[in-house]
Amino acid sequence: MTQKKKILDHLQKIGSITPKESWERYGIYRLSSVIHKLRTDGYGIETITIEHRNPNDGNVSHYAKYVYVQPVRLGANYKIPFRSTQQ
């Protein structure tokens, strides 16, 4: 299974993933690269920046949490409402 497939399956089942989870579960070190490829393929993935404060020394670090955005499926009879820009 490819790295893209592993991460996409995880996102679709769990909903989100962090670089630490990616490394521990799948041995994928460069998660941001895989996320970029998935976005290029058209998948909706948002990035949330998480702030973590080290309880030992108080230092603050940041890391990304990637969240899968479910695609919206419109019915065959759905029509986009027309809104005129003229007044």
Backbone bond lengths (Angstrom), bond angles and torsions (degrees), N, CA, C in turn:
res aa  C-N    CA-C-N  psi(-1)  N-CA   C-N-CA  omega(-1)  CA-C   N-CA-C  phi
1 M - - - 1.453 - - 1.531 108.18 -
2 T 1.331 116.70 136.93 1.463 120.80 -178.93 1.532 111.01 -74.72
3 Q 1.319 115.41 163.57 1.464 120.04 177.06 1.519 110.55 -61.63
4 K 1.337 116.99 -41.71 1.463 120.16 178.82 1.519 111.26 -59.45
5 K 1.322 116.48 -44.30 1.467 120.54 -179.02 1.524 111.06 -65.30
6 K 1.333 116.98 -42.01 1.469 120.46 179.18 1.525 111.03 -60.23
7 I 1.337 116.03 -47.23 1.464 119.76 -177.79 1.526 110.91 -69.80
8 L 1.324 117.97 -41.36 1.462 120.54 178.38 1.527 110.76 -61.76
9 D 1.321 117.84 -45.03 1.467 121.02 177.43 1.522 110.69 -58.76
10 H 1.327 116.19 -44.28 1.470 120.86 179.79 1.531 110.14 -61.17
11 L 1.327 116.67 -48.28 1.461 120.25 -178.78 1.525 111.76 -62.28
12 Q 1.321 116.94 -39.76 1.461 119.60 -179.21 1.528 112.08 -70.46
13 K 1.325 117.46 -30.54 1.468 120.86 -179.89 1.519 112.19 -87.10
14 I 1.332 117.56 -45.59 1.461 122.32 -173.25 1.525 112.09 -95.04
15 G 1.341 116.63 -36.49 1.461 120.77 177.99 1.511 115.01 105.34
16 S 1.341 117.80 -24.13 1.460 120.35 -179.95 1.524 109.80 -156.50
17 I 1.344 114.67 165.36 1.463 120.06 178.07 1.532 108.82 -156.82
18 T 1.327 115.52 147.79 1.459 122.19 175.02 1.531 108.51 -114.05
19 P 1.329 117.42 162.97 1.462 119.44 176.93 1.534 112.85 -57.64
20 K 1.324 117.32 -36.93 1.468 120.31 178.97 1.525 111.01 -63.42
21 E 1.329 117.14 -45.14 1.473 120.74 177.65 1.520 110.92 -61.98
22 S 1.329 115.65 -41.62 1.459 120.95 -179.94 1.529 111.15 -59.78
23 W 1.317 116.01 -43.21 1.465 120.88 -179.51 1.534 110.81 -69.82
24 E 1.333 116.80 -46.91 1.462 120.70 -176.01 1.525 113.05 -68.74
25 R 1.331 117.50 -39.54 1.471 120.49 -176.01 1.523 114.11 -85.96
26 Y 1.352 115.88 -37.27 1.457 118.91 -170.89 1.525 114.52 -123.11
27 G 1.328 117.64 -4.10 1.457 120.71 -178.12 1.524 112.56 69.48
28 I 1.325 116.44 22.22 1.467 121.54 179.78 1.516 108.09 -96.41
29 Y 1.334 115.49 114.02 1.450 121.79 -175.03 1.525 112.43 -87.27
30 R 1.324 117.34 -37.32 1.463 121.14 -177.16 1.528 110.67 -102.76
31 L 1.309 115.73 69.03 1.463 121.05 -178.72 1.521 111.52 -59.63
32 S 1.321 118.08 -38.99 1.463 119.89 -178.10 1.532 111.90 -59.18
33 S 1.316 116.98 -33.37 1.469 120.76 177.77 1.530 110.82 -67.22
34 V 1.312 116.48 -42.25 1.469 120.87 178.81 1.527 109.83 -65.72
35 I 1.333 117.12 -41.88 1.463 121.51 178.57 1.534 109.89 -61.66
36 H 1.317 117.17 -42.20 1.467 121.13 178.16 1.533 110.51 -58.92
37 K 1.316 116.80 -44.07 1.469 120.42 179.61 1.527 111.23 -64.20
38 L 1.328 116.95 -40.04 1.463 120.34 178.42 1.533 110.83 -65.25
39 R 1.319 116.24 -41.26 1.471 119.45 177.72 1.526 110.52 -63.38
40 T 1.323 116.60 -40.05 1.463 121.18 177.86 1.526 110.77 -61.86
41 D 1.330 116.49 -32.83 1.464 121.41 177.42 1.528 112.41 -77.71
42 G 1.338 117.42 -3.96 1.458 120.66 175.28 1.515 116.02 103.83
43 Y 1.314 118.64 3.44 1.468 120.62 179.80 1.521 110.27 -79.37
44 G 1.321 115.28 140.63 1.462 121.08 179.45 1.525 110.34 -86.80
45 I 1.316 115.60 112.17 1.462 121.17 179.80 1.521 107.49 -136.09
46 E 1.318 116.34 123.25 1.456 121.25 179.16 1.526 109.75 -101.47
47 T 1.329 115.31 153.16 1.455 121.23 178.23 1.520 109.26 -109.63
48 I 1.324 115.53 129.39 1.454 122.02 173.65 1.518 106.70 -115.00
49 T 1.330 116.98 130.19 1.458 120.78 177.26 1.521 109.00 -89.32
50 I 1.318 115.58 122.93 1.458 122.49 -179.39 1.526 108.53 -102.23
51 E 1.323 116.06 133.85 1.459 121.15 176.42 1.520 108.75 -101.75
52 H 1.322 115.96 131.88 1.464 121.15 -179.76 1.521 109.04 -125.79
53 R 1.317 116.03 128.43 1.462 121.12 177.04 1.523 108.65 -104.07
54 N 1.331 116.06 123.71 1.457 121.67 178.55 1.521 108.73 -67.26
55 P 1.335 118.41 121.36 1.458 120.16 -177.08 1.535 112.88 -68.48
56 N 1.317 117.96 -19.59 1.464 120.78 -177.92 1.522 113.06 -80.49
57 D 1.344 116.32 -43.83 1.464 118.14 -175.65 1.529 113.79 -122.22
58 G 1.326 117.44 -3.87 1.458 120.88 177.67 1.511 115.01 80.55
59 N 1.325 118.27 -1.50 1.460 120.88 178.48 1.528 110.38 -64.65
60 V 1.330 114.88 143.54 1.460 121.23 -178.80 1.519 109.28 -105.74
61 S 1.316 116.07 135.08 1.458 121.45 173.75 1.519 108.31 -130.36
62 H 1.321 115.93 162.79 1.459 122.10 -178.95 1.519 109.50 -127.91
63 Y 1.325 115.52 146.31 1.458 120.30 174.29 1.524 108.88 -146.93
64 A 1.321 115.16 162.69 1.464 121.10 -176.75 1.521 110.70 -92.07
65 K 1.312 114.26 143.98 1.463 121.95 169.01 1.522 105.06 -122.77
66 Y 1.320 116.40 123.37 1.465 121.72 -177.73 1.521 108.92 -98.60
67 V 1.330 115.30 129.41 1.465 122.00 -175.47 1.528 109.38 -119.13
68 Y 1.323 115.43 128.17 1.463 122.04 179.53 1.524 109.71 -76.54
69 V 1.331 116.27 133.64 1.458 122.33 177.48 1.520 107.31 -106.36
70 Q 1.324 115.54 116.04 1.470 120.58 -178.74 1.520 110.29 -61.32
71 P 1.330 118.21 134.49 1.461 119.60 176.57 1.527 110.53 -68.63
72 V 1.299 115.36 147.58 1.462 121.16 178.26 1.519 107.80 -96.34
73 R 1.314 115.71 125.67 1.465 120.23 178.77 1.522 108.40 -105.04
74 L 1.299 114.38 125.92 1.458 120.13 -180.00 1.519 108.99 -99.64
75 G 1.307 115.84 143.25 1.453 120.51 178.42 1.515 111.10 -68.20
76 A 1.308 115.98 163.70 1.460 121.65 -177.47 1.528 111.53 -62.79
77 N 1.321 117.55 -28.50 1.465 121.03 -177.14 1.521 112.86 -94.55
78 Y 1.333 117.45 4.67 1.460 120.05 -179.47 1.515 110.36 -70.28
79 K 1.325 115.84 132.16 1.457 120.41 177.73 1.534 107.77 -121.41
80 I 1.316 114.96 135.00 1.459 119.71 178.10 1.515 107.03 -75.16
81 P 1.325 116.84 125.32 1.476 119.03 -179.49 1.528 110.78 -62.88
82 F 1.305 115.75 135.17 1.460 120.74 179.02 1.524 108.00 -87.71
83 R 1.326 114.47 131.62 1.454 118.62 177.00 1.533 107.34 -128.11
84 S 1.287 115.23 119.69 1.454 120.35 -178.12 1.518 109.90 -73.43
85 T 1.338 115.83 141.15 1.458 120.47 177.03 1.517 110.17 -90.15
86 Q 1.334 116.97 -7.80 1.474 120.64 178.22 1.506 108.95 -90.66
87 Q 1.329 115.10 151.21 1.464 118.52 179.43 1.494 111.74 -110.91
